[in-house]
Amino acid sequence: MDERAALALLESELEPVGDDAAVVDGLVLTIDMLHERTDFPAGTSRYTAGWRSVGASLSDVAAMGAEATAAVAAYAAPEFDEAELLAFVRGARDVCERVDARYVGGDLDGHEEFTVASTAVGRVDEPVYRSGAGVGDRVCVTGALGRSAAALELFERADETGDERARERANDLFRFEPRVDAGLALAPYASAMMDSSDGLSRSLHQLAAASDCGFAIRSERVPVADSLTELAAAERALERALTFGEDFELVCTIPEADLEAARADAPVPLSVVGEVVAAGVTLDGTALEDRGYTHGRS
């Protein structure tokens, strides 16, 4: 049973499920787990690991249109190295400070593989779920897609050649900024929203299932990160931007009448990549495959 099958199994046991975070009496709560083998390529610094682990949970808070409050992390490793542990905590603390949240500690444990479980909490009065998209709404994406795919290319290059500059650049790209400010700004306008951690293609299929709708996307409107286009041919760069995932941008639907105001309020670029239709998920008129990041893959 893979991750998606396991989630489908649990849907019948847990209600409600399916959004980026749970909302209980205005409290937003989410948890994530990352492993060295599947989530941290060779060359990932512990500072970057701390930033990225906690940032992933903060991104879930952002996707609900919520204000981030605090985060914790459980750190497990074969041994506790002083420099690595301090670097991890500093990365976790710095990403929290970037979104005006607090890193308030966590837990330590021995484990055969470096593993992190992170939890973030936030507050929201009117959360944005995945289930509100309506036909005619515009499909929007914050920022650009493909930073993490570019980072992986550079990590692999550094591992093969020992290029320290490539390794430093890869770590820089891996330290994304959680879109908490953007989520707060877009919440009054968005009919549905989630983050792109599984890739744009899969995110669209997840939104379509939650909102019982479809999407018509145009490839020339998909914002591909410059860092990726520098490393890959245009066709491959687009494919990676659509399916690689782990970019933690926001994907949302906005009624056309609210689009101008939403763009004016958004603190980051907001690209319109398509529109909501009655059924089907297409790219340039052709069915877009439900393909993206799968957690726990080797």
C-alpha positions in Angstrom: 0.0 0.0 0.0 1.5 3.4 -1.0 0.9 6.7 0.6 -2.1 7.6 -1.5 -3.8 4.3 -0.9 -3.2 4.6 2.9 -4.7 8.1 2.9 -7.8 6.8 1.0 -8.1 4.0 3.6 -8.0 6.5 6.5 -10.7 8.8 5.0 -13.4 6.4 6.1 -12.0 6.4 9.7 -11.2 10.1 10.2 -13.4 13.0 9.6 -12.8 15.6 8.3 -9.7 14.8 6.2 -8.2 16.0 3.0 -7.0 19.6 3.6 -3.5 20.8 4.2 -4.2 21.2 8.0 -7.0 20.5 10.5 -9.0 23.4 11.9 -10.4 23.0 15.4 -12.1 26.0 17.0 -10.0 28.4 15.0 -6.7 26.5 15.8 -4.9 25.3 12.7 -2.8 22.2 13.3 -0.6 20.1 10.9 2.3 17.6 11.1 4.9 16.4 8.6 7.7 13.8 8.6 10.8 13.9 6.5 13.6 11.3 6.2 17.2 11.6 5.1 17.0 8.9 2.4 13.9 10.3 0.7 13.8 14.0 1.5 17.3 15.3 2.1 19.7 14.8 -0.8 23.4 14.2 -0.1 24.9 17.6 0.7 21.8 19.0 2.5 23.1 21.0 5.5 21.4 20.5 8.9 20.6 24.2 8.8 18.7 23.7 5.5 17.1 20.5 6.9 15.8 22.5 9.9 14.5 25.3 7.7 12.9 22.9 5.2 11.3 20.5 7.8 9.6 23.3 9.7 8.9 25.3 6.6 6.9 22.4 5.2 4.5 22.5 8.1 4.3 26.3 8.0 3.3 26.0 4.4 0.3 23.9 5.4 -0.8 26.7 7.7 -0.4 29.1 4.9 -2.6 27.0 2.6 -5.5 27.4 5.0 -5.2 31.2 4.9 -4.1 31.2 8.5 -1.7 33.2 10.6 1.3 31.1 11.8 1.8 31.0 15.5 4.5 28.4 16.4 6.2 25.2 15.4 8.0 22.3 17.1 10.1 19.4 15.7 11.2 16.0 16.7 14.8 15.4 15.7 16.0 11.8 15.4 19.5 10.7 14.3 22.0 7.9 14.8 24.0 10.2 17.0 23.8 13.8 18.2 26.5 16.0 16.7 26.8 19.3 18.4 27.3 21.4 15.3 24.6 19.6 13.3 22.0 19.8 16.1 22.6 23.6 16.6 22.5 24.2 12.9 19.2 22.4 12.6 17.6 24.4 15.4 18.9 27.6 14.0 17.4 26.8 10.6 14.1 25.9 12.2 14.1 29.1 14.2 15.0 31.3 11.3 12.2 30.0 9.0 9.7 30.6 11.8 11.0 34.1 12.3 10.6 34.7 8.5 6.8 34.3 8.9 6.5 35.9 12.4 6.0 32.6 14.2 8.1 31.1 17.1 10.1 27.9 17.1 9.4 26.6 20.6 11.4 23.3 20.8 10.6 19.7 20.3 12.0 16.3 21.0 15.2 14.3 20.5 15.5 10.6 19.8 18.0 8.1 18.5 17.2 6.6 15.1 19.1 4.7 12.4 18.3 7.3 9.9 18.1 11.1 10.3 14.4 11.8 10.5 12.4 14.9 11.4 8.7 15.2 12.4 7.5 18.8 12.6 4.3 20.4 13.7 3.0 23.9 13.1 0.0 25.7 14.6 -1.8 28.8 13.6 -5.0 30.8 14.0 -7.8 31.5 11.5 -11.3 32.7 11.7 -12.4 31.8 8.1 -10.2 29.0 6.7 -9.9 28.4 3.0 -10.5 24.7 2.1 -9.8 22.7 -1.0 -13.5 22.3 -1.7 -14.8 25.7 -2.8 -13.7 26.1 -6.4 -16.5 27.1 -8.8 -16.7 26.9 -12.6 -15.3 30.1 -14.1 -12.9 30.8 -11.3 -9.4 31.5 -12.3 -6.6 29.1 -11.2 -3.6 30.9 -9.7 -0.1 30.0 -8.5 2.1 32.1 -6.3 5.8 32.6 -7.1 7.4 30.1 -9.5 7.7 26.3 -9.7 10.8 24.2 -10.0 13.1 25.5 -7.3 13.4 22.1 -5.6 13.8 20.3 -8.9 16.7 22.7 -9.7 18.2 22.1 -6.2 18.2 18.4 -6.8 20.0 18.8 -10.1 22.7 20.9 -8.3 22.9 18.5 -5.3 23.6 15.6 -7.8 26.2 17.7 -9.6 27.9 18.6 -6.4 27.9 14.9 -5.3 29.5 13.8 -8.6 32.0 16.6 -9.0 32.6 18.0 -5.5 31.5 21.5 -6.8 31.0 23.4 -3.5 29.4 26.3 -5.2 26.7 24.0 -6.6 26.1 22.6 -3.2 25.7 26.0 -1.6 23.3 27.1 -4.4 21.3 23.9 -3.9 20.9 24.5 -0.2 19.9 28.1 -0.9 17.2 26.9 -3.3 16.0 24.2 -0.8 15.3 27.0 1.8 11.9 28.1 0.4 9.9 30.9 2.1 6.5 29.6 3.4 3.8 31.6 1.8 2.1 32.6 5.0 1.8 36.3 4.1 0.4 35.4 0.7 -2.1 33.0 2.2 -3.4 35.7 4.5 -3.6 38.2 1.7 -5.4 35.7 -0.7 -7.8 34.2 1.8 -10.5 36.9 1.4 -10.6 36.2 -2.3 -9.7 32.5 -2.7 -12.6 30.0 -3.2 -10.2 27.0 -2.7 -6.5 26.8 -1.8 -3.7 24.3 -1.1 0.1 24.2 -1.3 2.0 22.7 -4.2 4.1 20.3 -2.1 3.0 17.3 -4.3 3.5 19.2 -7.6 1.1 21.3 -9.6 -0.3 18.4 -11.6 -1.2 16.4 -8.5 -2.4 19.5 -6.6 -4.9 20.2 -9.5 -6.2 16.7 -9.3 -6.6 16.9 -5.6 -8.4 20.2 -5.8 -10.6 18.9 -8.6 -11.6 15.9 -6.4 -12.3 18.1 -3.4 -14.3 20.7 -5.3 -16.0 18.3 -7.8 -14.8 20.3 -10.8 -12.1 20.3 -13.5 -9.3 22.6 -14.7 -8.1 23.8 -18.0 -4.5 24.9 -17.7 -2.3 26.6 -20.3 1.4 25.6 -20.4 2.7 29.0 -21.4 1.2 30.5 -18.3 2.9 28.1 -15.8 5.6 30.1 -14.0 8.8 28.1 -14.2 11.6 29.1 -11.9 14.6 30.7 -13.6 16.9 28.4 -11.6 15.3 25.4 -13.3 15.3 26.8 -16.8 19.0 27.5 -16.4 19.6 23.8 -15.9 17.1 22.1 -18.1 15.7 22.4 -21.6 12.4 24.2 -21.8 10.2 21.0 -22.3 11.9 19.2 -19.5 11.8 22.2 -17.2 8.0 22.5 -17.7 7.6 18.8 -17.0 9.6 19.1 -13.8 7.8 22.2 -12.7 4.5 20.5 -13.1 5.3 17.2 -11.4 8.4 17.3 -9.2 6.7 19.1 -6.3 8.3 20.2 -3.0 8.1 23.9 -4.0 5.5 24.8 -1.4 3.9 27.6 -3.4 0.2 28.2 -3.1 -2.3 26.9 -5.7 -5.7 28.6 -5.4 -8.9 29.4 -7.3 -10.2 33.0 -7.4 -13.5 34.4 -8.9 -12.7 36.5 -11.9 -14.3 39.5 -10.4 -11.9 39.4 -7.4 -8.7 38.7 -9.4 -7.5 42.3 -9.8 -7.9 43.0 -6.1 -6.2 39.7 -5.1 -3.2 40.4 -7.4 -2.9 43.9 -5.9 -2.9 42.5 -2.3 -0.6 39.5 -2.9 2.9 40.1 -1.6 4.4 37.8 -4.3 3.7 37.4 -8.0 0.4 35.7 -8.7 0.1 33.9 -12.0 -3.2 32.9 -13.6 -2.5 29.5 -15.2 -6.0 28.5 -16.2 -9.6 28.3 -15.2 -12.1 26.1 -13.4 -14.3 24.0 -15.7 -17.0 21.4 -15.1 -14.8 18.3 -15.4 -11.4 17.0 -16.4 -7.9 18.3 -15.8 -6.2 19.3 -19.0 -3.0 21.0 -20.1 -3.4 22.8 -23.5 -6.5 20.7 -24.2 -4.9 17.3 -23.4 -5.5 15.3 -20.3 -3.0 16.2 -17.6 -1.7 13.1 -15.8 -2.1 12.8 -12.0 1.6 12.6 -11.3 3.7 14.2 -8.6 5.7 13.8 -5.5 5.0 10.6 -3.5 6.1 10.7 0.2 8.1 7.8 1.4 9.5 6.8 -2.0 13.2 5.7 -2.2 
